[in-house]
Amino acid sequence: MIKKLLLILLVIFMNSCSRKLITNFNGDDSPIGIINKEIKAGNVNQNTPIYLENELITLEDLQQINTFKSSDFTSIRVLSKEQATEKIDPKINRKIIQLIPFKDEQFDVEFYQGITNDFILDIIKRSKESGQIRLYPILVLNGKPLQGNDIRNKINSINKKQIQEIIVLKKQAAYSVYGIRALNGVLVITTK
């Protein structure tokens, strides 16, 4: 009888631990608010990995992302182990939460594919490796964000000697200026 009672108490304790919510100051309609609804429903717990598209993010990144509205995302959903394995990474062996942000067609991957400027590509690669940006950041040239074909054309036309300064904007500054579009980061290039 005592073993049974202890087992019941353990199950109650485990259920209450697994439903601990993520701290949220931005309301029920924020990304964390939606994730907390999934936690309350028992679909996930506070320790469920969270991915921004296909990239694992930290709780700190989530707090930054939470400054956006849920309407800035096309999807905030729980993926089963099987879905996560198939859509993101075969090594994933548990449920995950996936956030899919709104995408601006003018910043599409296709416009970055033709960049051949090795100096800029190296800066992007090193900034990505250090966690400052993701693979396809907004490229700002002399104060103007490049979009569409200008991304490839204008970046390829710059040579190393023309560059005065390259700055990676901090996430909070990038988000405040460029909104949800800055999720991949912002690289500011100033020429002489």
FENVENLIN-V323642 format. One record per backbone hydrogen bond with DSSP energy under -1.0 kcal/mol. CO is the residue of the C=O (numbers start at 1). NH is the residue of the N-H. E is the energy in kcal/mol with one decimal. If there is no record, write none. Layout:
{{CO & NH & E} {CO & NH & E}}
//
This chain:
{{1 & 5 & -2.2} {2 & 6 & -2.7} {3 & 7 & -2.4} {4 & 8 & -2.3} {5 & 9 & -2.5} {6 & 10 & -2.4} {7 & 11 & -2.4} {8 & 12 & -2.4} {9 & 13 & -2.6} {10 & 14 & -2.9} {11 & 15 & -2.5} {12 & 16 & -2.3} {13 & 17 & -2.3} {14 & 18 & -2.4} {17 & 20 & -1.5} {27 & 30 & -1.3} {29 & 70 & -1.2} {30 & 34 & -2.3} {31 & 35 & -2.2} {32 & 36 & -3.0} {33 & 37 & -1.5} {34 & 38 & -1.4} {35 & 39 & -2.0} {36 & 40 & -2.9} {37 & 41 & -1.9} {38 & 43 & -2.1} {39 & 42 & -1.3} {45 & 48 & -2.0} {49 & 97 & -2.5} {50 & 57 & -2.8} {51 & 99 & -3.0} {52 & 55 & -2.0} {55 & 52 & -2.9} {58 & 62 & -2.2} {59 & 63 & -2.2} {60 & 64 & -1.7} {61 & 65 & -2.9} {62 & 66 & -2.2} {64 & 67 & -1.6} {65 & 68 & -2.2} {69 & 72 & -1.7} {70 & 73 & -1.7} {72 & 102 & -3.2} {75 & 100 & -3.3} {77 & 98 & -3.1} {79 & 96 & -1.9} {80 & 84 & -2.9} {81 & 85 & -2.4} {82 & 86 & -2.3} {83 & 87 & -3.3} {84 & 88 & -2.1} {84 & 89 & -2.0} {89 & 92 & -1.8} {96 & 79 & -2.8} {97 & 51 & -3.2} {98 & 77 & -2.4} {99 & 53 & -2.8} {100 & 74 & -2.3} {100 & 75 & -1.6} {104 & 107 & -2.3} {105 & 108 & -1.3} {106 & 148 & -3.1} {108 & 111 & -1.5} {109 & 112 & -1.7} {109 & 113 & -1.3} {112 & 115 & -1.8} {116 & 118 & -1.1} {117 & 121 & -2.6} {118 & 122 & -2.3} {119 & 123 & -1.8} {120 & 124 & -2.6} {121 & 125 & -2.6} {122 & 126 & -2.7} {123 & 127 & -2.5} {124 & 128 & -2.2} {125 & 129 & -2.5} {126 & 130 & -1.7} {127 & 132 & -2.0} {127 & 133 & -1.1} {128 & 131 & -1.5} {138 & 187 & -3.0} {139 & 146 & -3.2} {140 & 189 & -3.8} {141 & 144 & -1.7} {144 & 141 & -2.6} {147 & 150 & -1.6} {148 & 151 & -1.4} {149 & 153 & -2.7} {150 & 154 & -2.1} {151 & 155 & -1.2} {152 & 156 & -2.2} {153 & 157 & -1.0} {159 & 162 & -1.6} {162 & 192 & -2.9} {165 & 190 & -3.0} {167 & 188 & -3.6} {170 & 174 & -2.8} {171 & 175 & -2.8} {172 & 176 & -2.1} {173 & 177 & -1.7} {174 & 178 & -3.1} {175 & 179 & -1.9} {178 & 181 & -1.1} {179 & 182 & -2.3} {180 & 183 & -1.6} {182 & 185 & -2.0} {184 & 134 & -2.9} {185 & 138 & -2.9} {186 & 169 & -2.2} {187 & 140 & -3.0} {188 & 167 & -2.7} {189 & 142 & -3.0} {190 & 164 & -2.8} {190 & 165 & -2.0}}
//
